[in-house]
Amino acid sequence: MFSKARLLDVLSFAHRQEMAFIDTLPDDERAAGGAPDRWSAKDVMAHLATWKLRLLDRLQAAAHGEPRPDDPRPDDEINAEIYAAHHAKTWDEVRAMVAEAQSRTLTYARTAPEAELTNEDRSVHPDGRPPWIALLAENVSHATAHLWDYHLHHGRPAQGVALQEAVTERLRAFDEPGIVAFGVYNLACVYARAGQPEQAVEALGEALRLRPALTGWSQQDPDLDSLRDLPGYRALYA
């Protein structure tokens, strides 16, 4: 169920994880340059900040009854544009983007009336999710997934798993099936990629029960490829 206090708490928690990610990066990773098909840590943070700011532009336009700055292009095309626009920025510039995104997010969440945050007519997503769920999807689920993906690519599976476990527990506090499903599905993905198949199948089963609409995507999601031949995985779709 919706709670503005809980929303603000989880948004702040997710931001703290991002700042801890930045502040604890090994020196070589902080200095590393990325590539279009393998982003550096700095590229990841610029990507996340940009998507948060794009969401806020749309939510605030909807709140004021103004035309929303929608972008019909595929995400891959948008992401390539974001990478090109911010790849050369310094860490100080990227940290400023991260701070701006967090400041605007918290200001919007604090000042918007509850009726605005929960109004599905203010949705900026095809699935009709209200603004508060859009904020969680972008600032928490999307952001955390990029952080654990980065940890996995750099040989730190335990950190990736611990991060998603912590986020999932906070999302459970909303006691909202669709919200919990965000966390549990991502937990299945990180477990699968971190070599914890039993935990992955259990989490995936819970996610599909909570949000059956995930079924189709789960059957093609590359994060779950390591599970395909397991009897427990196959039983989920029997």
Buried (B, 14 or more C-beta within 10 A) or exposed (E): EBBBEBBBEBBBBBBEBBBEBBEEBEEEEBEBEBEEEEBBBBBBBBBBBBBBBBBBBBBBBBBEEEEEEEEEEEEEEBBBEBBEEBBEBEBEEBBEBBEBBBEBBBEBBEEBEEEBBBBEEBBBBEEEBBBBBBBBBBBBBBBBBBBBBBBBEBEBBEBBBBBBBBBBEBBEBBEBEBBBBBBBBBBBBBBBBBEBBEBBBBBBBBBBEBBEEBEEEBEEBEBBEBBEEBEBBEEBEE
